[in-house]
Amino acid sequence: MRIPDRIKPFLVILFLYLFLYSIKLLGHSFKLFGKGFAEALLSLTSDPFIGLLTGVVATTLVQSSSTTTSIVVGLVAGGGLSLTTAIPIIMGANIGTTITNTLVSIGHVANRIEFKRAFSAGVVHDFFNVAAVIVLFPIEMRYGIIARSATWLEHGFAGVGGVKLFNPLKTIINPAIEL
């Protein structure tokens, strides 16, 4: 089925809205599970290797490392997850995203030249993400360099304040969440 070109911009806006709405709903649903669920989830991810695998699996399921990372950052900001627990999950999300680009490259399998190019580009991305985790994960587990750097930077930015800007996305999405 061919979609007319004049409808495509509206579909992009609609699907972007639905995506952002779903992320907001996901955050609200975690709050509904309650403290007991959060504690059980955190006890599973306290082992760095389990956290790494959690990031891989979560990103593979949602096909978006940005979504996984956004959820983890929200949990850390809300005090539901410690920074040291979050780092392996985010590293796992970077490995999980390699599944996505492999699936995208497989979508080009009908055209041999496109497939070779897409798969090659995907492998470069995969190699970089996996190599970064292979190098940084043991260093982080032993010395905590990423956590200490993030904490140091946080102290530098704390109290700086910020500018509160109008957020049109919240204005559009929040009424639907409140239903």
C-alpha positions in Angstrom: 0.0 0.0 0.0 1.4 3.3 -1.1 1.0 6.3 1.3 0.5 9.6 -0.4 3.4 12.1 0.1 1.2 14.8 1.6 0.1 12.4 4.4 3.6 11.3 5.4 4.5 14.5 7.5 1.4 14.0 9.5 2.2 10.4 10.1 5.7 11.3 11.3 4.2 13.7 13.8 1.6 11.2 14.9 4.1 8.4 15.4 6.6 10.7 17.2 3.8 11.8 19.5 2.8 8.2 20.1 6.4 7.3 20.9 6.9 10.1 23.4 3.5 9.3 24.9 4.5 5.6 25.3 7.7 6.6 27.1 5.8 8.9 29.5 3.3 6.0 30.1 6.1 3.7 30.8 7.4 6.0 33.5 4.0 6.3 35.1 3.5 2.5 35.0 6.8 2.0 36.9 5.4 4.3 39.6 2.2 2.2 39.8 4.2 -1.0 40.4 5.3 0.4 43.8 8.3 0.3 45.9 8.4 -3.5 46.3 8.7 -4.0 42.6 11.4 -1.4 42.3 13.4 -3.1 45.1 13.0 -6.5 43.5 14.2 -5.1 40.1 17.1 -3.4 41.8 18.2 -6.5 43.6 18.5 -8.2 40.2 20.6 -5.5 38.7 23.0 -5.0 41.6 25.4 -7.6 40.0 27.2 -5.6 37.2 27.1 -8.6 34.8 23.3 -9.0 35.3 23.0 -5.2 34.8 25.0 -5.5 31.6 22.7 -8.3 30.3 19.6 -6.3 31.5 20.7 -3.4 29.3 21.3 -5.7 26.3 17.9 -7.5 26.7 15.9 -4.3 27.4 17.4 -2.5 24.4 16.9 -5.6 22.2 13.2 -5.7 23.2 12.4 -2.0 22.7 14.8 -1.6 19.8 16.1 1.7 21.2 19.1 2.3 23.4 17.8 5.9 23.8 14.6 4.6 25.4 16.6 2.2 27.7 19.0 4.9 28.7 16.2 7.5 29.3 14.5 5.1 31.6 17.7 4.4 33.5 18.5 8.1 33.8 15.0 8.7 35.1 15.4 5.9 37.7 18.8 7.3 38.8 17.3 10.9 39.0 14.4 9.6 41.0 16.6 7.7 43.4 15.4 4.3 42.3 18.7 3.2 40.9 22.2 4.0 42.0 24.7 5.4 39.5 27.1 2.4 39.9 24.2 0.1 39.1 23.1 2.2 36.1 26.5 2.3 34.4 26.5 -1.5 33.4 22.9 -1.2 32.2 23.7 1.7 30.0 26.8 -0.2 28.7 24.5 -3.1 28.0 22.1 -0.8 26.1 25.0 0.2 23.8 25.6 -3.5 23.0 21.8 -4.1 22.7 21.6 -1.4 20.0 23.9 -3.5 17.8 21.0 -5.9 17.4 18.9 -3.1 15.9 21.4 -2.2 13.2 21.9 -5.8 12.3 18.1 -6.1 11.8 18.1 -3.0 9.7 20.9 -4.3 7.5 19.0 -7.6 7.1 16.2 -5.5 5.7 18.4 -4.9 2.6 19.1 -8.5 1.9 17.1 -8.4 -1.3 19.6 -6.1 -2.9 23.1 -7.6 -2.6 25.1 -4.4 -2.9 22.9 -2.5 -0.4 23.1 -5.5 2.0 26.9 -5.6 1.8 27.2 -1.9 2.5 24.5 -1.9 5.3 25.9 -4.9 6.9 29.5 -3.5 6.8 28.4 -0.3 8.4 26.5 -2.2 11.0 29.5 -4.3 11.8 31.6 -1.2 12.3 29.0 0.1 14.8 28.8 -3.3 16.5 32.6 -3.5 16.8 32.9 -0.1 18.3 30.2 -0.6 20.9 31.3 -4.1 21.9 35.0 -3.0 22.0 34.2 0.0 24.2 32.4 -2.2 26.7 35.1 -4.8 26.6 37.6 -2.1 27.5 35.6 0.1 29.8 33.5 -2.4 31.7 36.4 -4.1 33.6 38.1 -0.7 34.2 34.8 0.7 35.6 34.2 -2.4 37.8 37.7 -2.2 39.2 38.3 1.6 39.6 34.9 3.2 39.1 36.3 5.9 36.8 33.0 6.6 35.0 31.0 6.9 38.2 33.6 9.1 39.9 33.9 11.3 36.8 30.1 11.7 36.6 29.9 12.5 40.3 32.7 15.0 40.0 31.0 16.6 37.0 27.7 16.6 39.0 29.3 18.6 41.8 30.6 21.1 39.2 27.1 21.6 37.8 25.1 21.5 41.0 23.7 24.8 42.0 24.4 26.4 38.6 20.7 26.5 38.0 19.1 26.6 34.7 16.6 28.3 32.5 13.0 27.0 32.6 11.8 27.0 29.0 8.4 26.3 27.7 8.1 22.6 26.8 5.6 22.1 24.0 5.9 18.3 24.2 4.8 18.3 27.8 1.9 20.5 26.9 0.9 18.1 24.2 1.5 14.8 26.0 0.5 15.5 29.6 -3.2 15.9 29.0 -3.3 12.4 27.5 -1.4 11.0 30.4 -3.8 12.6 32.9 -6.8 10.6 31.4 
